[in-house]
Amino acid sequence: MKKFIFITSEGNTFSPNGSEIKNMQVIGIVENVKNQDEAIKKLILENEWIIDAEFNIGEFLCYEII
């Protein structure tokens, strides 16, 4: 079974001093799946907040973790 990490450039984060920072964010890590398609489905099913926060799933970057 494989493990995948999902990253997005959508949204912003804040530094400890409160400054807004534009960077990439880890959306989640999915384990025990056969492929990337199965991983995105599992990610969405287990993390309803992704849809609620209105992230564009089509923009996610997905990398297999070896």
N, C-alpha and C positions, 0 to 999 in steps of 0.2 A: 504494500500500500504506500501511497505517496503523501507528501505534505506540501502545501502551497501557502504563499503569503500574498495578500492583496494590498495594494498601495494606491492612493489617489492624490492628485494635485489640487482637488477641490477643497475649499474651506481654508481656514487660517488657524494658526495656533498663537499662543501668547507666551512670551518669555516670563521669567520670574519677576522682572521689573514692570510687567504690564505692557510691554511693546508688542505690537502685532507683527507676526512673522509669517511670511509666505513661504511655505515649504511643502514637502510631500508628507503624507501621513499614512501610517499603517492602519488599515481598516480591520484586518483580522488575519488569523492564521487558521487553516483548516487541515486536519490530519485524517488519515485512514480513508483516503479516496483513491479511485483508480486513475482519474484524469482531471484536467482543468474544468471541463464542463460539469462534472460531478461536484467539484470543489466549489464553484460559484453557487450552485443550487444549495449546497449544504450551508455555505456562508450566509445566504439570504434567509434560509429557513431558521437558522439558529440565532439570527441577529436582526429582529424586526426593526430595530432602531435605524438601520441603514435606509430602509424605505421611508420611514417616518421623517428622517432628516433630509430627505429628498436628494440623496446622492445620485449621480448619474452612473449607474452600474456599468454602462458601456464604456466609460472612461477609466475604469479600474485597470491597473497594471497587475498582472499575475505572474509570479515566478515560482517555479518548483524549488523547494528547499531540499538540498541533497545532504 
